[in-house]
Amino acid sequence: MEKVLNKIIENNINLTKEGKVADYIPALKKANPNNIGICIVDLEGNTYKSGDCNVKFTIQSISKVITLMLAVMDNGESYVFERVGYEGTDEPFNTLYKLDLPHIRKPANPMINAGAIMTTSLVKGGHGERFNRILELVRKVSNNPNISYNEEVYLSEKATGDKNRALANIMKARGMLEGDVEEILDDYFKQCSIEVDAVDLANIGSFLAQGCKGLESYGNVTREKLTSILLGIMTTCGMYNFSSEYIVEVGIPSKSGVGGGIMGAVPSKLGIGVYSPALDENGNSKAGYGMMKDLAKELNLKLF
């Protein structure tokens, strides 16, 4: 398996030169654009990896999957999706213009920033407790109790998060969002700053691939329904407004983050974590997409 992964790294390393490291959050500019890594974890826990798999980076939007999981377990499917939609993403991840249209009553889905901020607000607990519960769930499903958050990235996100404040305040003004905007955003900025590596992402993917087995409680949802929600939303919305093309070309439910990670879950087979911080115009890892496409072909993982 390592030979396959080494070959995939070799075939895609040139793409690290074509993308661009995220710079709208100043702390993310420090990432090394030459880093590239890939890891897969099967359902028995066997781990195979190649490249820069132990380089730490911030989870960013991949955290939205964990927050959605927690919000649904806390409140049930109906309550959550009365407040955020199931729609696919046809606009950039940080778009706000639709939120102020008179017929819009909720953000399109939980994977765009507006929907993710809404989802964070639905996690039970006050300011700080929400984030601690999200962090603990990340630790649990990644099988890594040592995961924490990067304070420099958190403070950088908080200092430059005016677009996210605009999203939250529009939702608050229109009666969609309940709670203190700055407290909700503080927890949101922290969740995006949780620090992981490609092995952690592959373990999260493996957890999803085996139907979310292993939690002590699933709260207000069944394990089977929770898995269906998470994998379905990842399939339709996980790669921002590139999601439709991605699912045709790669065929694996996935979620990307502007830190350079992509997490994938192949149901009943394995989890995948790839890392390369140079991004394309949609905010997805350029080499990460190439690696996912090659891996799906090499191991016949495409679901569609």
Order of alpha helices (4+ residues) and beta strands (2+ residues): alpha-beta-beta-beta-beta-alpha-alpha-alpha-alpha-alpha-alpha-alpha-beta-alpha-alpha-alpha-beta-beta-beta-beta-alpha
